[in-house]
Amino acid sequence: MTVQIKCFHEIITIGYRVYRSYELPWFRTLSWYFLICVNYFFYGETVADYFGALVQREEPLQFLARYHRFISFALYLAGFCMFVLSLVKKHYRLQFYMFAWTHVTLLIVVTQSHLVIQNLFEGMIWFIVPISIVICNDIMAYLFGFFFGRTPLIKLSPKKTWEGFIGGFFSTVVFGFILAYLLAQFQYFVCPVGFNSETNGFTVECEPSDIFVMQEYTLPARLVSFRPPSQKNVNLYPFQIHSIFLSSFASLIGPFGGFFASGFKRAFKIKDFASTIPGHGGIMDRFDCQYLMATFVHVYIASFIRGPNPSKVLQQLLMLQPEQQLSIFHTLHSHLRERGMLPPAAVR
């Protein structure tokens, strides 16, 4: 939340500096108001998804959860109406530019930072590994570029070189593969975060899913020729294979988040987003690639990893009326009996 607010502040401040001479009314006020509205919506969705048991026990929370989307929309509409009322003759186009500026900033910063939180709930490993490989790629691309760089990569970043880009790629893949092996051994990192309604706290205890269980793989024929006949098979965590795809994205596509940020800064003739970190610029200068990586991880999990979540289904069932719960119970009982997983009903 702190990082998100600071990144939002840095981007909004750039817009304010550019257009403050026009004395546009309510620009900063509305920008921060929309930030609050969007965070209320996203964090409310998270609370409803992961803290269903807690919400069910507290009556005020039940009301907020039930009408959460309507309340969020009403809050946004209030800001929308305030913007329309703030329009000033001769500055209409400029004010709509700033309205779009605020919404694009919300899309880039708030939406993607929400995905970071969603990744965290899938297991700490989905947070630590992506962040670490982006940092590794940044460092190794710099080192390879510094010592071996000769060929410019892109005009937006004159210091980037092909040698650094390629060296960073291979180094990041190796680093991600090793880090995935180390973290996959610990339950604390691989278990999804759950909320225990009895203790009112988070739990990270589970039976690790298949991608975090060591498995034996047969090497391709081309690779076997370089190894003794007795070493045709290797033991790996499936997550290590996934880490190769994550590292490849962080190395090949992730830097384009940085290039995008460089183009943005050049458009407004500034060196850095801010001067929060001496020698490095603002927080946004450090997180430009991280946000893009977080979005990819979220899409990757949803597409290739995540299956039905029993704890979420159970929380939704507990929020139903008793009659509805009983109906589902009878339907499930009949279904399991038909499949032979429960003994048939006794004949009287």
C-alpha positions as CSV (number, residue, x, y, z in Angstrom):
1,M,0.0,0.0,0.0
2,T,2.8,2.4,0.9
3,V,4.7,1.7,-2.3
4,Q,1.5,2.0,-4.3
5,I,0.6,5.4,-2.8
6,K,4.2,6.7,-3.3
7,C,4.2,5.6,-7.0
8,F,0.8,7.2,-7.6
9,H,2.0,10.4,-5.9
10,E,5.1,10.6,-8.1
11,I,3.2,10.3,-11.4
12,I,0.4,12.6,-10.4
13,T,2.9,15.2,-9.2
14,I,4.5,15.2,-12.7
15,G,1.1,16.1,-14.2
16,Y,0.5,18.7,-11.6
17,R,3.9,20.4,-12.3
18,V,3.2,20.5,-16.0
19,Y,-0.3,22.0,-15.7
20,R,-0.3,23.9,-12.4
21,S,0.2,27.2,-14.2
22,Y,-3.3,26.8,-15.6
23,E,-4.7,26.7,-12.0
24,L,-7.1,23.8,-12.8
25,P,-9.5,23.4,-9.8
26,W,-9.7,20.2,-7.8
27,F,-7.1,18.3,-9.9
28,R,-5.1,16.9,-7.0
29,T,-8.1,16.5,-4.7
30,L,-10.0,14.4,-7.3
31,S,-6.9,12.4,-8.1
32,W,-6.5,11.3,-4.5
33,Y,-10.3,10.8,-4.1
34,F,-10.3,8.4,-7.1
35,L,-7.3,6.6,-5.5
36,I,-9.3,6.0,-2.3
37,C,-12.3,4.8,-4.3
38,V,-10.3,2.3,-6.3
39,N,-8.5,1.0,-3.2
40,Y,-11.8,0.6,-1.4
41,F,-13.1,-1.5,-4.3
42,F,-10.0,-3.7,-4.6
43,Y,-9.4,-4.3,-0.9
44,G,-13.1,-4.9,-0.3
45,E,-13.0,-7.6,-2.9
46,T,-10.0,-9.1,-1.2
47,V,-11.6,-9.1,2.2
48,A,-14.8,-10.7,0.8
49,D,-12.7,-13.4,-1.0
50,Y,-10.3,-14.4,1.8
51,F,-12.0,-13.3,5.0
52,G,-15.5,-14.7,4.4
53,A,-15.7,-16.3,7.8
54,L,-14.8,-13.1,9.5
55,V,-17.2,-11.1,7.4
56,Q,-20.0,-13.5,8.3
57,R,-19.6,-13.0,12.0
58,E,-19.6,-9.2,12.0
59,E,-23.0,-7.6,11.0
60,P,-21.5,-4.2,9.8
61,L,-19.1,-6.1,7.6
62,Q,-22.0,-8.3,6.2
63,F,-23.7,-5.1,5.0
64,L,-20.5,-3.7,3.5
65,A,-19.7,-7.0,1.8
66,R,-23.2,-7.5,0.4
67,Y,-23.4,-4.0,-1.2
68,H,-19.7,-3.6,-1.7
69,R,-19.8,-3.0,-5.5
70,F,-22.8,-0.7,-5.3
71,I,-21.0,1.4,-2.6
72,S,-17.8,1.5,-4.7
73,F,-19.7,2.6,-7.8
74,A,-21.6,5.3,-5.8
75,L,-18.3,6.6,-4.5
76,Y,-16.9,6.7,-8.1
77,L,-20.0,8.5,-9.4
78,A,-19.6,11.2,-6.7
79,G,-16.1,11.9,-8.0
80,F,-17.3,11.8,-11.6
81,C,-19.9,14.4,-10.8
82,M,-17.4,16.6,-9.0
83,F,-15.1,16.5,-12.0
84,V,-18.0,17.6,-14.3
85,L,-18.8,20.4,-11.9
86,S,-15.2,21.5,-11.9
87,L,-15.0,22.1,-15.7
88,V,-13.8,25.6,-16.6
89,K,-14.4,27.3,-19.9
90,K,-11.4,27.5,-22.2
91,H,-9.7,24.6,-20.3
92,Y,-12.1,21.7,-21.1
93,R,-9.6,19.8,-23.3
94,L,-6.8,20.2,-20.7
95,Q,-9.1,19.1,-17.8
96,F,-10.1,16.0,-19.8
97,Y,-6.4,15.3,-20.4
98,M,-5.8,15.3,-16.6
99,F,-8.9,13.2,-16.0
100,A,-7.4,10.6,-18.4
101,W,-4.0,11.0,-16.7
102,T,-5.5,10.1,-13.3
103,H,-7.3,7.1,-14.7
104,V,-4.3,5.7,-16.6
105,T,-2.2,6.1,-13.5
106,L,-4.8,4.2,-11.5
107,L,-4.7,1.4,-14.1
108,I,-0.9,1.2,-14.1
109,V,-0.2,1.5,-10.4
110,V,-3.3,0.5,-8.3
111,T,-4.6,-2.3,-10.5
112,Q,-1.2,-4.0,-10.8
113,S,-0.3,-3.5,-7.2
114,H,-3.6,-5.3,-6.3
115,L,-2.3,-8.2,-8.4
116,V,0.8,-8.3,-6.2
117,I,-1.5,-9.0,-3.2
118,Q,-3.4,-11.6,-5.1
119,N,-0.1,-13.4,-5.9
120,L,0.9,-13.2,-2.2
121,F,-2.3,-15.1,-1.3
122,E,-1.3,-17.9,-3.7
123,G,1.8,-18.5,-1.7
124,M,4.9,-16.5,-0.7
125,I,7.0,-18.2,-3.4
126,W,4.9,-16.5,-6.1
127,F,5.9,-13.2,-4.6
128,I,9.5,-13.7,-3.7
129,V,10.7,-15.5,-6.9
130,P,9.3,-13.0,-9.4
131,I,10.6,-10.0,-7.5
132,S,14.0,-11.6,-7.0
133,I,14.4,-12.5,-10.7
134,V,13.6,-9.0,-11.8
135,I,16.2,-7.6,-9.4
136,C,18.7,-10.3,-10.6
137,N,18.1,-9.4,-14.2
138,D,18.6,-5.7,-13.5
139,I,21.9,-6.3,-11.8
140,M,23.3,-8.9,-14.2
141,A,22.3,-6.9,-17.3
142,Y,24.1,-3.9,-15.8
143,L,27.3,-6.0,-15.0
144,F,27.4,-7.7,-18.4
145,G,26.8,-4.4,-20.1
146,F,29.4,-2.6,-18.1
147,F,32.2,-5.2,-18.8
148,F,31.2,-6.5,-22.2
149,G,28.7,-4.0,-23.6
150,R,29.4,-2.8,-27.1
151,T,26.2,-2.9,-29.1
152,P,23.3,-0.5,-28.2
153,L,20.0,-2.1,-27.6
154,I,17.4,0.6,-27.8
155,K,17.5,4.4,-28.3
156,L,15.2,5.1,-25.4
157,S,17.9,3.8,-23.0
158,P,21.3,4.5,-24.6
159,K,23.2,2.7,-21.9
160,K,21.4,-0.7,-22.5
161,T,23.4,-3.1,-24.7
162,W,22.7,-6.4,-26.4
163,E,25.5,-8.0,-24.4
164,G,23.9,-7.0,-21.2
165,F,20.4,-8.1,-22.4
166,I,21.6,-11.6,-23.4
167,G,23.9,-12.0,-20.4
168,G,21.1,-10.9,-18.0
169,F,18.8,-13.5,-19.6
170,F,21.0,-16.5,-19.0
171,S,22.0,-15.4,-15.6
172,T,18.4,-14.8,-14.5
173,V,17.3,-18.2,-15.8
174,V,20.0,-19.9,-13.7
175,F,19.3,-17.8,-10.7
176,G,15.6,-18.4,-10.8
177,F,16.0,-22.1,-11.3
178,I,18.2,-22.3,-8.1
179,L,16.0,-20.0,-6.1
180,A,12.9,-22.0,-7.0
181,Y,14.7,-25.2,-5.8
182,L,15.6,-23.7,-2.5
183,L,12.2,-22.2,-1.7
184,A,10.1,-25.1,-2.9
185,Q,11.4,-27.2,0.0
186,F,9.7,-25.1,2.6
187,Q,5.9,-25.3,3.4
188,Y,5.9,-21.7,4.6
189,F,6.8,-20.5,1.1
190,V,4.6,-22.8,-1.1
191,C,1.3,-23.0,0.8
192,P,-1.5,-20.5,-0.1
193,V,-2.3,-18.1,2.6
194,G,-5.6,-19.0,4.4
195,F,-7.6,-17.2,7.1
196,N,-8.3,-19.3,10.3
197,S,-11.6,-18.1,11.7
198,E,-10.9,-19.8,15.0
199,T,-7.6,-18.0,15.7
200,N,-8.5,-14.9,13.6
201,G,-5.0,-15.2,11.9
202,F,-3.4,-16.4,8.8
203,T,-2.3,-19.9,8.3
204,V,0.3,-21.3,5.8
205,E,-0.1,-25.0,6.5
206,C,-1.1,-27.3,3.7
207,E,-0.3,-30.4,1.8
208,P,2.0,-29.0,-1.0
209,S,0.5,-29.2,-4.4
210,D,2.0,-31.3,-7.1
211,I,4.2,-28.5,-8.5
212,F,6.0,-28.4,-5.2
213,V,6.6,-32.2,-4.9
214,M,9.9,-33.6,-6.2
215,Q,9.4,-35.6,-9.4
216,E,11.6,-37.6,-11.7
217,Y,12.0,-36.5,-15.3
218,T,13.7,-38.3,-18.2
219,L,16.2,-36.1,-20.0
220,P,15.9,-35.6,-23.8
221,A,18.0,-37.8,-25.9
222,R,20.3,-35.0,-27.0
223,L,21.1,-34.2,-23.4
224,V,21.5,-37.8,-22.4
225,S,24.4,-38.2,-24.8
226,F,26.5,-35.8,-22.6
227,R,25.8,-37.7,-19.4
228,P,26.6,-41.3,-18.2
229,P,24.0,-43.9,-19.1
230,S,23.1,-44.3,-15.4
231,Q,22.1,-40.6,-15.2
232,K,19.3,-40.5,-17.8
233,N,16.8,-39.2,-15.2
234,V,16.8,-36.1,-13.0
235,N,14.8,-35.1,-9.9
236,L,13.2,-31.7,-10.0
237,Y,10.4,-29.7,-8.5
238,P,7.9,-28.9,-11.3
239,F,8.0,-25.3,-10.0
240,Q,11.6,-25.1,-11.2
241,I,10.3,-25.6,-14.8
242,H,7.8,-22.9,-14.2
243,S,10.6,-20.7,-13.0
244,I,12.3,-20.9,-16.4
245,F,9.2,-19.3,-18.0
246,L,9.0,-16.7,-15.2
247,S,12.7,-15.9,-15.7
248,S,12.4,-15.7,-19.4
249,F,9.6,-13.2,-19.1
250,A,11.5,-11.1,-16.6
251,S,14.5,-11.0,-18.9
252,L,13.0,-10.6,-22.3
253,I,9.7,-8.7,-21.7
254,G,10.2,-7.2,-18.2
255,P,12.8,-4.7,-19.4
256,F,10.2,-3.1,-21.7
257,G,8.5,-1.9,-18.5
258,G,11.7,0.1,-17.9
259,F,11.8,1.2,-21.6
260,F,8.2,2.4,-21.3
261,A,9.1,4.4,-18.2
262,S,12.1,5.9,-20.0
263,G,10.0,7.0,-22.9
264,F,7.5,8.6,-20.4
265,K,10.3,10.5,-18.7
266,R,11.7,11.7,-22.0
267,A,8.3,12.9,-23.1
268,F,8.2,15.2,-20.0
269,K,11.9,16.0,-20.1
270,I,12.7,14.7,-16.6
271,K,15.5,12.4,-15.5
272,D,13.6,10.5,-12.7
273,F,10.1,10.3,-11.4
274,A,11.2,11.8,-8.1
275,S,14.3,12.0,-5.8
276,T,13.1,9.7,-3.0
277,I,16.1,7.4,-3.3
278,P,19.4,9.3,-3.7
279,G,21.2,8.2,-6.9
280,H,18.2,6.0,-8.0
281,G,15.3,8.4,-8.4
282,G,11.8,7.7,-7.2
283,I,10.0,4.6,-6.0
284,M,8.4,4.3,-9.5
285,D,11.9,4.2,-11.0
286,R,12.5,1.0,-9.0
287,F,9.1,-0.6,-9.6
288,D,8.5,0.0,-13.3
289,C,9.4,-3.6,-14.3
290,Q,8.0,-5.1,-11.1
291,Y,4.4,-4.1,-11.9
292,L,4.6,-5.7,-15.3
293,M,6.1,-8.8,-13.8
294,A,3.3,-9.0,-11.2
295,T,0.6,-8.8,-13.9
296,F,2.3,-11.7,-15.8
297,V,2.6,-13.8,-12.7
298,H,-1.1,-13.3,-11.9
299,V,-2.1,-14.3,-15.5
300,Y,0.3,-17.2,-15.5
301,I,-1.2,-18.6,-12.2
302,A,-4.7,-18.2,-13.5
303,S,-4.0,-19.8,-16.8
304,F,-1.6,-22.7,-15.9
305,I,-1.5,-23.2,-12.1
306,R,-4.7,-22.4,-10.2
307,G,-7.4,-25.0,-9.8
308,P,-10.6,-24.9,-7.8
309,N,-10.0,-23.5,-4.3
310,P,-11.8,-25.6,-1.6
311,S,-11.4,-23.0,1.1
312,K,-13.0,-20.3,-1.0
313,V,-15.9,-22.6,-2.0
314,L,-16.4,-23.5,1.7
315,Q,-16.4,-19.8,2.7
316,Q,-19.1,-19.1,0.1
317,L,-21.2,-22.0,1.3
318,L,-21.0,-20.7,4.8
319,M,-22.5,-17.4,3.7
320,L,-25.6,-19.0,2.2
321,Q,-28.9,-19.4,4.0
322,P,-29.4,-22.7,6.0
323,E,-32.0,-24.0,3.5
324,Q,-29.6,-23.4,0.6
325,Q,-26.7,-25.1,2.5
326,L,-29.0,-28.1,3.2
327,S,-30.0,-28.4,-0.5
328,I,-26.3,-28.3,-1.6
329,F,-25.5,-31.0,1.1
330,H,-28.2,-33.4,-0.3
331,T,-27.2,-32.8,-3.9
332,L,-23.5,-33.5,-3.1
333,H,-24.4,-36.5,-1.0
334,S,-26.4,-38.0,-3.8
335,H,-23.7,-37.2,-6.3
336,L,-21.0,-38.9,-4.2
337,R,-23.2,-42.0,-3.6
338,E,-23.8,-42.4,-7.4
339,R,-20.0,-42.3,-8.0
340,G,-19.6,-45.0,-5.4
341,M,-17.6,-42.9,-3.0
342,L,-20.3,-43.3,-0.2
343,P,-22.1,-46.5,0.8
344,P,-25.6,-46.9,-0.5
345,A,-28.5,-45.9,1.7
346,A,-29.7,-48.6,4.0
347,V,-32.9,-50.3,2.9
348,R,-35.6,-50.3,5.7
